[in-house]
Amino acid sequence: MKRLFLLSTVLFLLCSCSNDDGLKPGQPDGENTAMIPHFYGMARLENPAPETRGVANTQKVWHKSMAKEKLTVKFLNGTERYQAQVKEVVREWEKAAGVRFNFVKDDQDALIRVGFDYIPGMMSSWAITGTDHLQLYDQQQEPTIHFARWRRSPDQLKYSDVLRAFGQALGLELEFRHPTFDPGWITDENGNVDEARIREYWERELKNYITWEELKKMVLDPLQDQPSLIYKTDSYDPESVMTWPLYEMIAKNIPLIEFEDDYKTELSALDKKFIQEIYGPTLGEFYPEDRYLNLIEFDYTGTTPEFTLTTNKNIAVIWDQDAEEATNYYLPTNVSTEYTFTATHTFAENKKHRIIIAEFLDWGQEIPTESTALTAFDLTHGVGAENFDIKLLNKALESIRIIGGEGFISQEFNFTGYNNLRELYLVGTLDSRVTLENCENLEIFATSRSVYKPQTLKGPSGLTVASTPEANGYYKVEGPVAEWANESISIPEGIGKAEPTYSLSDLNGPGITIRNCGNLKEISLENTRVKNIDFSNLPHLEYIYLSSTQSYLVSGGSKDNNGEYLCAAFSTLENRKDLPSGVIVLRGITRGTNPADYMYVFLNLEKFIQIDNQFKSKNWTAVWDSGLLLFAVAIP
């Protein structure tokens, strides 16, 4: 455990600053910052007001409107990690009561200024109390909260420091100042507090900074227990984050103590109750409209939506704007790049809600016209979702996946002008349709959860039709065999399972429309009910996966003309004459099972010959991969 030399976290400290313990981002390591010595502490020395001290001083508690809207905070220095840790921990106070700490840029004025300066001899952190910050507002380059020696401190100490310091910023005093606190173990034989022992300790540490007469008002003089002057809980709370083991340390006469187990890293039940009595109930995670840049919106009918978001910034999800229900997802302090959050919520009523995914903006930040916050959106439980509005201002959104299923609301997806989009997956969307237009960087489109792609091909490169039919009148065809990297995709002995719910349909028009998406490389259409697809103007297309029941793309056509749909689709393929051979994997699907089994593909012999000639002339390799990797050609 780390030994910590405890100085008071709330005393008037006359301190000169030297080497910065936490450098500003971009500041060279070891750079010194010269600062003029100042007194810091709970009150201005010229007006210490010793008779009005308490657990929370009524004269130093903020007005509720001020605490709700205008408690601005900025960092004078400190590493990005230090700053992120502070932002993370202060949210515990916001969860407990009607207060908000609004962090601003370091070139803006703020009521609360946080520093991490290295000060020789100082091991503890301190803070100005409550509204005393107003008296120091014109000293914008001076800290009102100071965190010391964090470089080698455990996270528990940092969390404890932040909770205690920002508790003081809200007007709370240290818990040992509670009127009912009884430091019985440092009394003399007559039951009186042993002032000599306390004075000896404090003067040993601080005599060069502050006189005992001034210091005595802060650590020893009795508190005046009057309701008009202080707020207090009914009793002393040893579990409060505002506790500080100075009396125990003095009693044991040890200037160095080990107290890692004593760190208070969570608000106690009384802390939460007390701060709520002062500032009212929590404001929740719903913020004013100007704190959000809307990125994705959709309607959801149901009780438990779930999706994942990959982002490099803080994200807010507004579950119900009218009810002011929201969840804020903050980047962890140990993450410097993008991070994936799982967002879920339970609605009290099964009715339509408009869900909004937004970039969470800084206080006072001008609402931007573009965002690079979101890189991936994965709607893992999409049944009940509709009316998607995925904003074009998302300039880093590269991957979208929407997984539906039985009960999904069929709809039209229009992705026009999504230049940043690289991967799109629409799974189990029933009779929905999709338009892909002017998606210049789109590389993958799939109706499967990922692209089903063989690791390698083995066997002959071309297809061979048996010269004589089987007893059932069908001809066997032999050709390349797929070896799958993922065993769950491997289909041994003709048995395998398809996506349980079909995706996309030609029921109300073209199920798939692709225009001006010239960088598209892979298309995976698993269990669709489309009959037509145009592969024209896709010069970089190199892999196609198709599966359907017999009535649709893979086996479908007019009566006794199975393969007509495939023949028409493959006639639009780009010629890969001067490129490596493209690969096409085809599977048939049985009817009526859930999930459906893969099965043989049945084609008219004449249509098959036309299809095979197209593959050969355009340099495409076909793998008829249904179970035994065979299909039979029906005889007209």
C-alpha positions as CSV (number, residue, x, y, z in Angstrom):
1,M,0.0,0.0,0.0
2,K,1.1,3.5,-0.8
3,R,2.3,5.6,2.1
4,L,0.7,9.0,2.1
5,F,1.8,12.0,4.1
6,L,-1.5,13.6,5.0
7,L,-1.8,17.3,5.0
8,S,-5.2,18.9,5.3
9,T,-7.4,18.9,2.2
10,V,-9.1,22.1,3.3
11,L,-6.6,24.3,5.0
12,F,-5.4,27.7,4.0
13,L,-2.2,26.8,2.2
14,L,0.4,29.3,1.3
15,C,2.0,27.5,-1.6
16,S,4.3,28.3,-4.5
17,C,4.0,26.1,-7.6
18,S,6.9,24.5,-9.4
19,N,7.0,21.5,-11.6
20,D,3.5,20.6,-13.0
21,D,2.4,17.2,-11.7
22,G,0.1,16.8,-14.6
23,L,1.2,18.3,-17.9
24,K,-1.2,20.0,-20.3
25,P,-1.7,18.0,-23.5
26,G,1.2,18.8,-25.7
27,Q,3.3,20.4,-23.0
28,P,6.9,19.1,-22.9
29,D,7.6,16.9,-20.0
30,G,9.5,18.8,-17.2
31,E,8.4,22.2,-18.3
32,N,8.1,24.5,-15.3
33,T,5.4,27.0,-14.6
34,A,6.2,29.9,-12.4
35,M,3.3,31.1,-10.2
36,I,3.0,33.7,-7.5
37,P,2.3,32.2,-4.0
38,H,-1.3,32.4,-2.9
39,F,-3.4,31.3,0.0
40,Y,-6.0,28.6,-0.8
41,G,-8.6,27.1,1.4
42,M,-12.2,27.1,2.5
43,A,-12.6,30.8,2.9
44,R,-10.7,34.0,2.2
45,L,-8.3,34.7,5.1
46,E,-9.6,38.3,5.4
47,N,-13.0,36.8,6.3
48,P,-12.7,33.3,7.7
49,A,-16.1,33.5,9.5
50,P,-15.2,30.9,12.1
51,E,-18.5,30.9,13.8
52,T,-20.5,29.8,10.7
53,R,-18.8,26.5,10.0
54,G,-20.8,23.3,9.6
55,V,-21.2,20.2,7.5
56,A,-22.6,22.4,4.9
57,N,-22.4,26.2,5.4
58,T,-25.7,27.9,4.4
59,Q,-23.7,30.9,3.3
60,K,-21.6,28.8,0.9
61,V,-24.2,26.5,-0.7
62,W,-25.1,27.5,-4.2
63,H,-28.5,28.7,-5.3
64,K,-30.3,25.7,-6.9
65,S,-30.5,27.4,-10.3
66,M,-26.8,28.2,-10.2
67,A,-26.0,24.6,-9.3
68,K,-28.2,23.3,-12.1
69,E,-26.9,25.4,-14.9
70,K,-23.8,27.5,-14.2
71,L,-21.2,25.6,-12.3
72,T,-18.5,25.8,-14.9
73,V,-15.2,23.9,-14.6
74,K,-11.9,24.1,-16.5
75,F,-8.5,22.5,-16.2
76,L,-5.4,24.7,-15.8
77,N,-3.1,21.8,-16.6
78,G,-3.1,18.0,-16.1
79,T,-2.8,15.1,-18.5
80,E,-5.7,14.0,-20.6
81,R,-6.0,10.9,-18.4
82,Y,-6.2,13.0,-15.2
83,Q,-8.8,15.3,-16.7
84,A,-10.9,12.3,-17.9
85,Q,-10.7,10.8,-14.4
86,V,-12.0,14.0,-12.8
87,K,-14.9,14.2,-15.3
88,E,-15.8,10.6,-14.7
89,V,-15.9,10.8,-10.9
90,V,-17.8,14.1,-10.5
91,R,-20.7,12.5,-12.2
92,E,-21.4,10.7,-9.0
93,W,-22.5,14.0,-7.4
94,E,-24.7,14.6,-10.5
95,K,-26.3,11.2,-10.2
96,A,-27.2,12.0,-6.5
97,A,-28.6,15.5,-6.7
98,G,-29.7,18.4,-8.9
99,V,-26.3,19.7,-9.8
100,R,-24.3,19.8,-13.0
101,F,-20.6,20.5,-13.5
102,N,-20.1,22.0,-17.0
103,F,-16.5,21.5,-18.3
104,V,-15.3,24.3,-20.6
105,K,-12.2,24.8,-22.6
106,D,-9.1,26.1,-20.9
107,D,-9.3,29.5,-22.7
108,Q,-12.8,30.2,-21.2
109,D,-13.6,31.6,-17.8
110,A,-14.9,29.2,-15.2
111,L,-16.0,29.3,-11.6
112,I,-14.1,26.2,-10.7
113,R,-10.5,25.8,-11.8
114,V,-8.6,22.5,-11.4
115,G,-4.8,22.3,-11.1
116,F,-2.4,19.4,-10.7
117,D,0.8,21.4,-9.8
118,Y,3.6,19.8,-8.0
119,I,4.2,21.6,-4.7
120,P,7.2,20.4,-2.5
121,G,6.0,18.9,0.8
122,M,2.4,18.8,-0.2
123,M,0.9,15.4,-0.5
124,S,-2.9,16.0,-0.2
125,S,-5.5,17.7,-2.3
126,W,-7.7,20.7,-1.3
127,A,-10.6,22.8,-2.5
128,I,-12.3,26.1,-2.1
129,T,-15.7,25.7,-0.4
130,G,-18.9,26.5,-2.3
131,T,-19.7,30.1,-3.1
132,D,-16.2,31.2,-2.1
133,H,-15.4,30.5,-5.7
134,L,-17.2,33.7,-6.6
135,Q,-14.7,35.8,-4.7
136,L,-11.9,34.3,-6.7
137,Y,-13.6,34.5,-10.1
138,D,-11.2,37.2,-11.4
139,Q,-8.2,34.9,-10.7
140,Q,-8.7,32.7,-13.7
141,Q,-5.2,31.4,-13.8
142,E,-5.3,30.2,-10.1
143,P,-6.8,26.9,-9.1
144,T,-9.7,26.6,-6.7
145,I,-9.3,22.8,-6.6
146,H,-5.9,21.3,-6.4
147,F,-4.9,17.6,-6.8
148,A,-1.4,16.8,-5.5
149,R,1.0,14.0,-6.2
150,W,-1.3,12.0,-8.5
151,R,1.6,10.7,-10.6
152,R,2.3,7.8,-8.3
153,S,-1.1,7.5,-6.6
154,P,-3.6,4.7,-6.9
155,D,-6.9,5.3,-8.6
156,Q,-8.7,4.8,-5.2
157,L,-6.9,7.9,-3.9
158,K,-7.8,9.9,-7.0
159,Y,-11.4,9.0,-6.8
160,S,-11.5,9.8,-3.1
161,D,-9.8,13.2,-3.8
162,V,-12.2,14.1,-6.5
163,L,-15.4,13.2,-4.6
164,R,-14.2,15.1,-1.5
165,A,-13.0,18.2,-3.4
166,F,-16.1,18.6,-5.5
167,G,-18.2,18.0,-2.4
168,Q,-16.4,21.0,-1.0
169,A,-17.1,22.9,-4.3
170,L,-20.8,22.2,-3.6
171,G,-20.5,23.8,-0.2
172,L,-19.9,20.7,2.0
173,E,-17.5,20.7,4.9
174,L,-15.3,17.8,6.0
175,E,-17.4,15.3,8.0
176,F,-15.3,15.6,11.2
177,R,-16.7,19.1,11.6
178,H,-20.2,17.6,12.2
179,P,-21.5,18.9,15.6
180,T,-22.0,15.3,16.9
181,F,-18.5,14.1,16.0
182,D,-16.7,13.0,19.2
183,P,-12.9,12.6,18.8
184,G,-12.8,10.8,22.2
185,W,-9.4,9.1,21.6
186,I,-7.6,12.5,21.6
187,T,-8.9,13.9,24.8
188,D,-7.0,14.4,28.0
189,E,-7.7,12.9,31.4
190,N,-10.4,15.4,32.0
191,G,-12.3,14.6,28.8
192,N,-11.2,17.8,27.0
193,V,-9.9,17.7,23.5
194,D,-6.1,17.6,23.7
195,E,-5.3,20.9,22.0
196,A,-1.6,20.5,22.6
197,R,-1.4,17.3,20.6
198,I,-3.4,18.7,17.7
199,R,-1.3,21.9,17.7
200,E,1.9,20.0,17.7
201,Y,0.9,18.0,14.7
202,W,-0.3,20.9,12.6
203,E,2.5,23.3,13.5
204,R,5.0,20.6,12.6
205,E,3.5,20.6,9.1
206,L,2.2,24.1,8.4
207,K,3.9,26.6,10.7
208,N,5.7,28.2,7.7
209,Y,2.4,28.8,6.0
210,I,-0.2,29.8,8.6
211,T,-0.3,30.7,12.3
212,W,-1.9,28.4,14.8
213,E,-4.5,31.1,15.7
214,E,-5.8,31.1,12.1
215,L,-5.4,27.3,11.8
216,K,-7.2,26.7,15.1
217,K,-10.4,28.1,13.6
218,M,-10.4,25.5,10.9
219,V,-9.5,22.3,12.8
220,L,-10.4,22.8,16.5
221,D,-12.8,25.6,17.4
222,P,-16.3,24.4,18.2
223,L,-18.9,24.6,15.5
224,Q,-21.9,26.7,16.0
225,D,-24.9,24.3,15.6
226,Q,-27.6,26.7,14.4
227,P,-30.1,25.7,11.6
228,S,-29.8,29.2,10.1
229,L,-26.1,28.8,9.7
230,I,-25.5,25.1,8.7
231,Y,-27.1,22.2,7.0
232,K,-26.3,18.9,8.7
233,T,-27.3,15.3,8.8
234,D,-28.7,14.0,12.1
235,S,-25.4,12.2,13.0
236,Y,-21.8,11.9,12.0
237,D,-21.4,9.7,9.0
238,P,-18.1,7.7,9.2
239,E,-18.8,6.3,5.6
240,S,-19.1,9.8,4.0
241,V,-16.7,10.7,1.3
242,M,-16.1,13.9,3.3
243,T,-14.5,12.0,6.1
244,W,-10.7,12.4,6.7
245,P,-8.8,10.3,9.2
246,L,-6.7,13.2,10.7
247,Y,-7.8,12.7,14.3
248,E,-6.9,9.0,14.1
249,M,-3.5,9.9,12.7
250,I,-2.8,12.4,15.5
251,A,-4.0,9.9,18.2
252,K,-1.5,7.3,16.9
253,N,1.2,9.9,16.6
254,I,2.2,8.8,13.1
255,P,2.8,11.4,10.5
256,L,3.0,8.6,7.9
257,I,0.1,6.2,7.8
258,E,-1.2,3.5,5.4
259,F,-4.9,3.9,4.8
260,E,-5.5,2.5,1.3
261,D,-8.4,0.6,2.7
262,D,-9.9,3.8,4.1
263,Y,-10.3,5.5,0.7
264,K,-13.9,6.6,0.2
265,T,-14.5,6.0,-3.5
266,E,-18.3,6.0,-3.4
267,L,-20.9,8.3,-2.0
268,S,-22.4,6.9,1.2
269,A,-26.2,6.6,1.6
270,L,-26.2,9.6,3.8
271,D,-24.0,11.6,1.3
272,K,-26.7,11.0,-1.3
273,K,-29.6,11.8,1.0
274,F,-27.9,15.0,2.3
275,I,-26.8,16.5,-1.0
276,Q,-30.3,15.8,-2.3
277,E,-31.8,17.7,0.6
278,I,-29.7,20.7,-0.3
279,Y,-30.0,20.7,-4.1
280,G,-33.1,18.6,-4.8
281,P,-33.4,15.3,-6.8
282,T,-31.0,14.5,-9.6
283,L,-31.4,16.1,-13.0
284,G,-30.8,12.7,-14.6
285,E,-28.9,12.3,-17.8
286,F,-31.1,14.4,-20.0
287,Y,-29.5,17.7,-21.0
288,P,-30.8,20.8,-22.7
289,E,-31.2,20.5,-26.5
290,D,-28.0,22.5,-27.3
291,R,-25.9,19.8,-25.7
292,Y,-26.8,17.3,-28.4
293,L,-25.9,16.8,-32.1
294,N,-28.3,14.2,-33.4
295,L,-26.6,11.5,-35.4
296,I,-29.2,8.7,-35.8
297,E,-32.9,8.6,-35.1
298,F,-35.5,5.8,-35.4
299,D,-38.9,4.8,-34.1
300,Y,-39.1,1.8,-31.8
301,T,-42.1,-0.1,-30.7
302,G,-41.4,-2.5,-27.9
303,T,-40.0,-2.6,-24.4
304,T,-36.2,-3.4,-24.6
305,P,-34.2,-1.9,-27.5
306,E,-30.5,-2.9,-27.7
307,F,-27.7,-1.8,-30.0
308,T,-24.0,-1.2,-29.9
309,L,-22.2,2.0,-30.8
310,T,-18.5,2.4,-31.7
311,T,-17.3,5.9,-31.1
312,N,-14.3,8.1,-30.2
313,K,-16.4,10.7,-28.3
314,N,-19.0,10.8,-25.6
315,I,-22.4,9.7,-26.9
316,A,-25.9,10.3,-25.6
317,V,-29.0,8.2,-26.3
318,I,-32.3,9.9,-25.8
319,W,-34.8,7.1,-25.2
320,D,-37.8,9.3,-24.8
321,Q,-37.5,13.1,-25.3
322,D,-40.9,13.9,-23.8
323,A,-40.2,11.9,-20.7
324,E,-36.6,13.3,-20.6
325,E,-35.2,9.8,-20.4
326,A,-31.6,9.6,-21.6
327,T,-28.3,7.7,-21.0
328,N,-24.9,9.2,-21.5
329,Y,-22.1,6.9,-22.6
330,Y,-18.7,8.3,-21.7
331,L,-15.3,7.1,-23.0
332,P,-13.5,5.2,-20.3
333,T,-10.5,7.0,-18.8
334,N,-8.1,4.4,-20.1
335,V,-9.3,4.7,-23.7
336,S,-7.7,7.1,-26.1
337,T,-9.1,5.8,-29.3
338,E,-12.6,4.5,-30.2
339,Y,-14.7,2.4,-27.9
340,T,-17.8,0.2,-28.3
341,F,-20.7,0.7,-25.9
342,T,-23.8,-1.6,-25.6
343,A,-26.9,0.6,-25.2
344,T,-30.1,-0.9,-23.8
345,H,-33.1,0.4,-22.1
346,T,-36.4,-0.9,-20.7
347,F,-39.5,1.1,-21.4
348,A,-42.4,1.0,-19.0
349,E,-44.9,1.0,-21.8
350,N,-44.9,-1.0,-25.0
351,K,-45.6,1.9,-27.4
352,K,-43.7,3.8,-30.1
353,H,-40.7,5.8,-28.9
354,R,-38.4,8.0,-31.0
355,I,-34.9,7.0,-30.1
356,I,-32.1,9.6,-30.8
357,I,-28.4,8.8,-30.8
358,A,-26.4,12.0,-30.4
359,E,-22.9,13.3,-30.0
360,F,-22.7,14.7,-26.4
361,L,-21.4,18.3,-26.8
362,D,-19.4,20.3,-24.3
363,W,-21.1,23.1,-22.4
364,G,-21.2,26.2,-24.5
365,Q,-19.9,24.4,-27.6
366,E,-21.3,25.6,-30.9
367,I,-23.4,22.9,-32.6
368,P,-21.3,21.6,-35.5
369,T,-22.5,20.8,-38.9
370,E,-20.5,17.5,-39.2
371,S,-19.6,14.8,-36.8
372,T,-16.8,12.2,-36.7
373,A,-17.9,10.7,-33.4
374,L,-19.7,7.6,-34.6
375,T,-17.8,4.9,-36.5
376,A,-20.2,1.9,-36.2
377,F,-23.9,1.4,-35.5
378,D,-25.1,-2.2,-34.8
379,L,-28.8,-2.6,-34.0
380,T,-28.7,-6.1,-32.5
381,H,-32.4,-6.3,-31.6
382,G,-34.2,-4.5,-34.5
383,V,-37.7,-5.9,-34.3
384,G,-39.9,-3.0,-33.7
385,A,-37.6,-0.4,-35.3
386,E,-38.6,1.7,-38.3
387,N,-38.3,5.1,-39.9
388,F,-34.5,5.3,-39.7
389,D,-32.9,8.7,-40.2
390,I,-29.2,8.1,-40.3
391,K,-27.8,11.6,-40.7
392,L,-25.5,12.4,-43.6
393,L,-23.5,14.6,-41.2
394,N,-21.9,11.4,-39.9
395,K,-18.6,11.7,-41.6
396,A,-16.9,8.7,-39.9
397,L,-19.8,6.2,-39.8
398,E,-18.3,3.3,-41.7
399,S,-20.4,0.3,-40.6
400,I,-24.1,-0.1,-40.2
401,R,-25.8,-3.4,-39.2
402,I,-29.5,-3.8,-38.5
403,I,-30.7,-7.3,-37.4
404,G,-34.4,-7.9,-37.5
405,G,-36.3,-11.1,-37.5
406,E,-39.9,-12.3,-37.4
407,G,-42.0,-9.3,-36.6
408,F,-39.7,-6.8,-38.2
409,I,-41.5,-3.9,-39.8
410,S,-40.8,-4.1,-43.5
411,Q,-39.7,-0.7,-44.9
412,E,-37.6,1.0,-47.5
413,F,-33.9,1.7,-46.7
414,N,-32.4,4.5,-48.8
415,F,-28.7,4.9,-48.5
416,T,-28.0,7.7,-51.0
417,G,-24.9,9.8,-50.7
418,Y,-23.3,7.9,-47.7
419,N,-19.8,8.4,-49.0
420,N,-18.2,7.3,-45.7
421,L,-20.1,4.0,-45.5
422,R,-17.9,0.9,-46.0
423,E,-20.0,-1.9,-44.7
424,L,-23.8,-2.4,-44.6
425,Y,-25.6,-5.4,-43.2
426,L,-29.4,-5.7,-43.3
427,V,-30.4,-9.0,-41.7
428,G,-33.9,-10.5,-41.3
429,T,-35.7,-7.4,-42.7
430,L,-38.5,-9.4,-44.4
431,D,-40.2,-7.5,-47.3
432,S,-38.0,-4.5,-47.0
433,R,-36.2,-2.9,-49.9
434,V,-32.8,-1.2,-50.1
435,T,-31.4,1.5,-52.4
436,L,-27.6,2.0,-52.5
437,E,-26.7,5.0,-54.5
438,N,-23.6,7.3,-54.6
439,C,-22.0,5.3,-51.8
440,E,-18.5,5.7,-53.3
441,N,-16.6,3.9,-50.5
442,L,-19.0,1.1,-49.9
443,E,-17.1,-2.2,-50.0
444,I,-19.5,-4.7,-48.4
445,F,-23.2,-5.2,-48.6
446,A,-24.8,-8.2,-46.9
447,T,-28.1,-9.6,-45.7
448,S,-26.1,-11.9,-43.4
449,R,-24.5,-11.0,-40.0
450,S,-21.1,-11.1,-41.7
451,V,-19.9,-12.1,-45.1
452,Y,-19.9,-15.8,-45.6
453,K,-16.7,-16.3,-47.4
454,P,-14.6,-19.5,-48.0
455,Q,-11.1,-19.4,-46.7
456,T,-9.9,-21.4,-49.8
457,L,-11.2,-23.4,-52.7
458,K,-10.0,-26.8,-53.6
459,G,-10.8,-29.3,-56.3
460,P,-11.3,-28.5,-60.0
461,S,-11.4,-24.9,-61.1
462,G,-14.3,-25.6,-63.5
463,L,-17.6,-27.4,-63.5
464,T,-18.1,-30.9,-64.9
465,V,-21.6,-32.3,-65.7
466,A,-22.0,-36.1,-65.5
467,S,-22.6,-37.6,-68.9
468,T,-25.5,-39.7,-67.8
469,P,-28.3,-38.9,-65.4
470,E,-28.9,-40.4,-62.0
471,A,-31.8,-42.8,-61.5
472,N,-34.0,-39.8,-60.5
473,G,-33.3,-38.1,-63.8
474,Y,-30.9,-35.5,-62.5
475,Y,-27.2,-35.0,-63.6
476,K,-24.6,-34.5,-61.0
477,V,-22.2,-31.6,-61.3
478,E,-18.8,-31.5,-59.8
479,G,-16.6,-28.5,-59.3
480,P,-14.7,-26.4,-56.8
481,V,-15.2,-27.1,-53.1
482,A,-15.2,-24.4,-50.5
483,E,-13.2,-24.7,-47.3
484,W,-14.6,-22.4,-44.6
485,A,-12.5,-20.7,-42.0
486,N,-15.4,-20.6,-39.6
487,E,-16.6,-24.1,-38.6
488,S,-20.1,-22.7,-37.9
489,I,-20.4,-21.9,-41.6
490,S,-19.0,-25.2,-42.8
491,I,-21.8,-27.4,-44.2
492,P,-20.9,-31.1,-43.9
493,E,-22.9,-33.8,-45.7
494,G,-25.5,-31.5,-47.2
495,I,-26.8,-30.3,-43.8
496,G,-26.6,-26.6,-42.7
497,K,-28.7,-23.8,-41.4
498,A,-29.5,-20.5,-43.2
499,E,-30.5,-17.2,-41.6
500,P,-33.8,-18.0,-40.0
501,T,-35.6,-14.9,-41.3
502,Y,-35.4,-13.8,-44.9
503,S,-34.1,-10.3,-45.8
504,L,-35.3,-8.1,-48.7
505,S,-38.0,-8.9,-51.2
506,D,-39.3,-7.9,-54.6
507,L,-42.8,-7.8,-53.3
508,N,-43.4,-4.1,-53.7
509,G,-40.7,-3.3,-56.3
510,P,-37.0,-4.0,-56.8
511,G,-35.7,-5.5,-53.5
512,I,-32.1,-4.3,-54.3
513,T,-31.1,-1.3,-56.3
514,I,-27.4,-0.4,-56.7
515,R,-26.2,2.6,-58.5
516,N,-22.8,4.4,-58.5
517,C,-21.2,2.2,-55.8
518,G,-18.1,1.5,-57.9
519,N,-15.9,0.3,-55.0
520,L,-18.3,-2.5,-53.9
521,K,-16.1,-5.6,-53.5
522,E,-18.3,-8.2,-51.7
523,I,-22.0,-8.9,-51.8
524,S,-23.6,-11.5,-49.5
525,L,-27.3,-12.1,-50.0
526,E,-28.4,-14.8,-47.5
527,N,-32.0,-16.0,-47.6
528,T,-33.5,-13.2,-49.8
529,R,-36.7,-13.2,-51.7
530,V,-35.4,-11.2,-54.6
531,K,-35.6,-12.4,-58.2
532,N,-33.5,-9.7,-59.8
533,I,-30.2,-7.9,-59.1
534,D,-28.0,-5.8,-61.4
535,F,-24.3,-6.2,-61.0
536,S,-23.5,-3.6,-63.7
537,N,-20.9,-0.9,-63.1
538,L,-19.3,-2.7,-60.1
539,P,-15.7,-3.1,-61.5
540,H,-14.2,-4.0,-58.2
541,L,-16.7,-6.7,-57.3
542,E,-14.8,-9.9,-56.5
543,Y,-17.0,-12.0,-54.2
544,I,-20.7,-12.9,-54.3
545,Y,-22.6,-15.1,-51.9
546,L,-26.3,-16.0,-52.8
547,S,-28.8,-18.2,-51.2
548,S,-32.6,-18.5,-51.6
549,T,-35.5,-20.9,-51.7
550,Q,-36.3,-22.5,-55.0
551,S,-38.7,-19.8,-56.1
552,Y,-36.3,-17.0,-55.9
553,L,-32.9,-15.9,-57.2
554,V,-30.7,-19.0,-56.9
555,S,-33.1,-21.6,-58.4
556,G,-36.0,-19.6,-59.7
557,G,-37.6,-18.9,-63.0
558,S,-40.7,-19.6,-65.0
559,K,-42.1,-23.1,-65.1
560,D,-39.5,-25.7,-66.2
561,N,-37.0,-22.9,-66.7
562,N,-35.2,-22.8,-63.3
563,G,-32.1,-20.6,-63.5
564,E,-33.7,-17.9,-65.5
565,Y,-33.2,-15.3,-62.7
566,L,-29.6,-16.3,-62.2
567,C,-28.9,-16.2,-65.9
568,A,-30.3,-12.6,-66.1
569,A,-28.4,-11.4,-63.1
570,F,-25.0,-12.9,-64.1
571,S,-25.3,-11.4,-67.5
572,T,-24.7,-8.1,-65.8
573,L,-21.4,-9.2,-64.2
574,E,-18.3,-7.1,-65.0
575,N,-15.6,-9.0,-67.0
576,R,-12.6,-9.8,-64.8
577,K,-10.5,-11.0,-67.8
578,D,-7.3,-9.1,-66.6
579,L,-8.0,-9.7,-62.9
580,P,-7.9,-12.7,-60.5
581,S,-10.9,-14.8,-60.9
582,G,-14.0,-13.7,-58.9
583,V,-15.7,-16.2,-56.7
584,I,-19.5,-16.9,-56.5
585,V,-20.9,-19.2,-53.8
586,L,-24.5,-20.4,-54.3
587,R,-26.8,-22.3,-51.9
588,G,-30.4,-23.4,-52.0
589,I,-32.7,-23.3,-49.0
590,T,-35.5,-25.6,-48.0
591,R,-39.0,-24.3,-47.2
592,G,-40.8,-24.3,-43.9
593,T,-38.0,-24.9,-41.4
594,N,-36.7,-22.3,-38.9
595,P,-33.8,-22.0,-39.4
596,A,-34.0,-23.3,-42.9
597,D,-31.7,-26.1,-44.1
598,Y,-29.5,-25.7,-47.1
599,M,-30.2,-28.0,-50.0
600,Y,-29.5,-28.8,-53.6
601,V,-30.0,-26.2,-56.2
602,F,-32.2,-27.3,-59.1
603,L,-31.5,-25.7,-62.5
604,N,-32.7,-26.2,-66.1
605,L,-29.8,-27.8,-68.0
606,E,-30.0,-25.2,-70.8
607,K,-29.9,-22.3,-68.3
608,F,-27.1,-23.8,-66.4
609,I,-25.0,-24.0,-69.6
610,Q,-25.7,-20.4,-70.3
611,I,-24.7,-19.4,-66.7
612,D,-21.5,-21.5,-66.8
613,N,-20.5,-19.9,-70.1
614,Q,-20.9,-16.5,-68.5
615,F,-18.6,-17.5,-65.7
616,K,-16.0,-18.8,-68.1
617,S,-16.1,-15.8,-70.4
618,K,-16.0,-13.3,-67.5
619,N,-13.4,-15.1,-65.3
620,W,-15.7,-16.0,-62.4
621,T,-15.4,-19.3,-60.4
622,A,-18.7,-20.8,-59.2
623,V,-19.1,-22.9,-56.0
624,W,-22.5,-24.7,-55.8
625,D,-22.1,-25.2,-52.0
626,S,-25.2,-26.9,-50.8
627,G,-24.3,-29.8,-48.5
628,L,-22.4,-32.2,-50.7
629,L,-21.3,-29.3,-52.9
630,L,-23.4,-30.8,-55.7
631,F,-26.5,-29.8,-57.6
632,A,-28.6,-31.8,-60.0
633,V,-29.7,-30.5,-63.3
634,A,-33.4,-31.0,-64.0
635,I,-34.2,-32.5,-67.4
636,P,-36.8,-30.5,-69.3
